[in-house]
Amino acid sequence: MSLRENVLKAIANETRLKILEALEKADSKTFIELKSKFGLLDATLSRHLKMLTSSSLVSHIYERNRGQQNPKCYSYYAITRFGKNILKTIKNALEESNMRKPQN
């Protein structure tokens, strides 16, 4: 599937758009934070995040804390610059569409 097809498929889902908006408002969020915010099952959230990362709208960041005796790995999700641009374009198009609606 091409990037264009992946992006269109990713943004065609309301939950994925809400995830993008949540990531736009925060620098990054963990899987647990997103799960808590949206109340999704692990498998469902994983599927949504996989679609968003494969379409380059979201990046998956791994960090390893080496300063401790028991190092831990942390995993974060963040919206990419491309994702921000796509989300902005969608919001602008919807706003413009609402302004063009005839007033009753």
C-alpha positions in Angstrom: 0.0 0.0 0.0 1.3 3.5 -0.9 1.9 6.2 1.7 -1.1 8.1 0.2 -3.4 5.1 0.7 -2.1 4.6 4.2 -2.7 8.2 5.1 -6.2 8.2 3.7 -7.0 5.0 5.5 -5.6 6.3 8.8 -7.5 9.6 8.8 -10.7 8.0 7.7 -11.3 6.7 11.3 -12.6 9.0 14.0 -10.7 7.3 16.8 -7.4 7.7 14.9 -8.2 11.4 14.4 -8.8 11.8 18.1 -5.5 10.1 18.9 -3.8 12.5 16.5 -5.5 15.4 18.2 -4.4 14.1 21.7 -0.8 13.7 20.5 -0.9 17.2 19.0 -1.8 18.7 22.4 1.0 16.8 24.2 4.6 16.3 23.4 4.2 12.6 23.6 2.1 9.9 25.3 2.7 6.4 26.4 0.6 3.5 25.3 -0.9 3.3 28.9 -1.8 7.0 28.8 -3.5 6.6 25.4 -5.3 3.5 26.6 -6.6 5.3 29.7 -7.7 8.4 27.7 -9.6 6.5 25.1 -10.7 3.4 27.0 -9.6 1.0 24.2 -8.6 -2.6 24.5 -4.8 -3.2 24.0 -5.3 -4.9 20.6 -7.6 -2.1 19.3 -5.2 0.7 20.4 -2.2 -1.3 19.0 -4.0 -1.6 15.6 -4.8 2.2 15.5 -1.2 3.1 16.5 0.2 0.7 13.9 -1.9 2.4 11.2 -0.8 5.9 12.4 2.9 4.9 12.5 2.8 3.1 9.1 1.4 6.2 7.6 4.1 8.4 9.1 1.6 10.5 11.0 2.9 9.3 14.4 6.4 8.2 15.5 7.1 5.5 18.0 10.0 6.4 20.3 11.9 4.0 22.5 14.1 5.2 25.4 16.2 3.1 27.7 16.9 4.5 31.2 20.5 3.3 31.9 21.1 5.4 35.0 19.4 3.0 37.3 20.4 -0.4 38.7 17.5 -2.0 36.8 17.4 -0.3 33.4 13.9 0.2 32.1 12.6 0.7 28.6 10.0 3.4 27.9 7.9 3.6 24.8 6.3 6.9 23.6 4.1 8.0 20.7 4.4 11.4 19.2 2.7 13.2 16.3 5.2 13.9 13.5 5.5 17.2 11.6 3.8 15.4 8.7 1.0 14.4 11.0 0.6 17.9 12.3 0.4 19.2 8.8 -2.2 16.7 7.8 -4.3 17.4 10.9 -4.1 21.1 10.3 -5.2 20.7 6.7 -8.2 18.6 7.8 -9.2 21.1 10.5 -8.9 24.0 8.0 -10.9 22.2 5.3 -13.7 21.4 7.8 -13.7 25.0 9.2 -13.9 26.4 5.6 -16.7 23.9 4.8 -18.6 25.1 7.8 -18.2 28.7 6.8 -19.7 28.0 3.4 -22.9 26.4 4.7 -25.9 28.5 4.0 -27.4 30.1 7.0 -31.1 29.3 7.6 
